Amino acid sequence: MRILFDNGTPRGLARFLGGHTVVEARARGREDLENGDLIAAAEAAGFELLVTTDKNMQYQQDLTGRKLAIVVLEHSQWPMVKMVADSVAAAVDAAIPGSYFEVEVPFQD
């Protein structure tokens, strides 16, 4: 599966997503795009899944009929995301076009 990491997604997560191709939005010149434009550009480029930390995405975007699935991390603090990397990988593996899934990430001050 081709996966696009939004700006807030920790790059270290990619190593837990074996068998998938991961690209960061900034590497594709997409770091300034708003959610709707980012989703459209990702779909046009053939990405099948977006990993983001934007919890408002489901309220801001209509995912009906989308080819892109979305997995949302509650926040981007890498030590905490690393603790739930298996849950993220499971959400990625279960994703289907138009699906939306939030992964709970514990928060540490």
C-alpha positions, 0 to 999 in steps of 0.5 A: 500500500502507498502511504502518505505521512502528513507533516505531524506524523513521526517519520520513525513510524515508517519502519513499523509499516513493513510491506508498505511504501511510505512517503512524507508530504514534505518530501513531495512538496505537499506540506502547505496543502490544506486537508481537502487539497492534500487528500485530493493530491494524495489520491491523484498521486496514487496514495491509498492511505494518509496518516495524520495527527489532524483529529478534525479531519473526519469533521472537515472532510467528506470521505464518502466515495474517497479512494484514500483511507485515513489513520489518525494519531491522537498526537505526534509525540514519538516515544508515545507513538512508538508504544502503540506502533503495532496498533497503528500497523494493524489500523493500516493493514485493515484500512479500506478506501474511504475508511477513517480510524483513530489510534489512541496514543497515550500522552506524556508531559 
